[in-house]
């Protein structure tokens, strides 16, 4: 359980730092990306969003895997011959100590619990949005004959089949559905729209269907659920939403053939929906992104998009920049530890095994490279029916037995003595520990141990 807590804690801190790093890089490149066509901008921000989600997970579990491998193989105190092996990455040998966060188990548990509650709240919020979309689709009705008469002819022969419905519960047109997409029009709005306005609205919403934006939108909401609170994630999600609407505007303007006329339709529709609410959070509305002014300007102004050479240069520059950022994120990834529980130095010292206030065995642990050497004096113990010590005395032979092997097992140190005796040492405090003999009766209580200063 402690290992899971530490992994989640490490993941949280890596996400905070690395998502912020990639979001800052994306913001720095945004003026150049904004000169590309909308669909390329949308792909760029989607790629950065996926990188922000993948980097903390990859770096956290990569470092955890390295840490586990080190504990299982490198902390044995058996004598080795030959020079130590060196890693290909020069910083890898020392990064574990340099990039380690030490927090007590209580602090880690509290932060992970708060994180889990926030994620649970967002999950409930998304579930409610999904339910509203399901209910909207279920309660929507077919279009009235008057509206069906002005449906653009191109929609009937479109490559992606689509169903048009209307509903009294919405105030702006929305698109929902992955496998059976539906465009839902507000019943109180369609009578006030002319044929051209209705064609423009349908063209924009159909662009969402052709681009499979609803599926991408749902995946983004689900995948970012654990880190939706991060400002970098909120920034990238807003850019994804804005560029998605810009791309649909480009499609609708080409379909209609008149960019300025389409821009006028957006303004007219916005004036009719001034007080519209965004209750259906999982549906795609024509006014998502909250960037109507920017959309109008891009439709009306004359501007040249980046040439193919410019796009290649921008893609190359972005790849180099984010590649460098990924290497930096990996090199500075953090690994959480539980303070003294994972600090091997805290095990070093002279320990007295105690029974009724007196010492009956002495254990000496000396740090030796990545493991420990030392010795343990012999003892004779007896247990009562409840598993407590009823007797504990030193053996007649006062010669200590050498420690031949030590291995970290989570937060405990597994010690093997030369005579075959094995036990686990678990730190309670810096000067107090518990001894758990291996192979002892199941009900045996741990033996208290105290470190001598």
Secondary structure by P-SEA (a helix, b strand, c coil): caaaaaaaaaaaaaaacaaaaaaaaaaaaaaaaaaccaaaaaaaaaaaaaaaacaaaaaaaaaaaaaaaaaacccccccccccccccccccccccccccbbbbcaaaaaaaaaaaaaaaaaaaaaaaaaaaaaaaaaaacccccaaaaaacccccccccbbbbbbbbccccbbbbbbccbbbbbbbccccccccaaaaaaaaaaaaaaaaaaaaaaaaaaaaaaccccccaaaaaaaaaaaaaaaaaaaaaaaaaaccaaaaaaaaaaaaaacccccccccccccccccccaaaaaaaacbbbbcccaaaaaaaaaaaaaaaaaaaaaaaaabbbbccccccccccccccccccccccccbbbbbbbcccccccccccbbbbbcccccccbbbbccccbbbbbccccccccbbbbbcccbbbbbbbbcccccbbbbbccccccccbbbbbbcc
